[in-house]
């Protein structure tokens, strides 16, 4: 029987749970599961579709259409989340993943995907084989509390020898002095930036959008309406700051046994907007705000060169990134050379 692609509805929740249980039993990687309640788990405006065979769910994907400023006009572009199929644990369904991607392209040819864990993973390899363009979004970080960073940063402690050396460096204080000295030398002196924390985005963000978006080839619409939808005032987990030139959305997360960050307290610059020439002021304000809150480490993934340069000018280092940006052939054909894109454009914030 051929697969049917159907929109998610409540009647399919038991079948989705059964699908996830089969993936669990087969030891599929964490995060590769379909939501059994998309309204609760997905961002507003998301649409989930299921691949059904003989009444059983065999896979699915989620689309989140959103308006983008693209080469001089506003167009609909969709974020493709997952897709996931039983092919990751059962070779009989090995071709279902590409069928799901083709189904998504039929619904919205202008697609992109974010994250995906690096080029060695199954999904990015499949997208590349289907003609998508993939590139890593730079990962930038700045250490605030060096001793805690050295003892707790799991991604930098893969071997017993490395762990021993980092623990020794943390105890001696030598590495702490060195890290702070290097970051200080890398930080360009700039005039103090005035900023304030706000509970909601208002007309100020509309003015920032109108003044900034034409400076970018491609950027998701970030007026006050869009920001309230992405970061509703009721969600106090998101921190919002404004400067005279722009704004940023931040997270302050106490990790617990995270595979990368261990138990560190991680500050994240999730989303931001200003004119490219004002990016440095927004980054500086975001860093100052997170330092005041007491985080151990500050991280950000920014795709546009103005923002990666602003991070570098504020003392941030770059490290290898597994946060990928994949563009469908339809988007690549448009020729936009550089996107202002970050974790706020996908589902990245839910993992931080």
Buried (B, 14 or more C-beta within 10 A) or exposed (E): EEBEBBEBEEEBBEBBBEBBEBBEEEEBEEEBBBBBEBEEBBBEEBBBBBBBBEEEBBBBBBBBBBBBBBEEEEBEBBBBBBBBBBBBBBEEBEEBBBBBBEBBBEBBBBBBBBBBBEEEBBBBEBBBEBEBBBEBBBBBBBBBBBBBBBBBBBEBBEEEEEBEBBBEBBEEEEBBEEBBEEBEEBBEEEEEBEBEEBEEBEEBBBEBBEBBBEBBBBBBBBBBEBBBEBBEEEEEEBBBBBBEBBBBBBBBBEBEEBEBBBBBBBBBBBBBBBBBEBBBBBBBBBBBBBBEBEBBBBBBBBBBEBBBBBBBBBBBBEEEBBBBBBBBBEBEEBEBEEBBBBBBBBBBBEEB
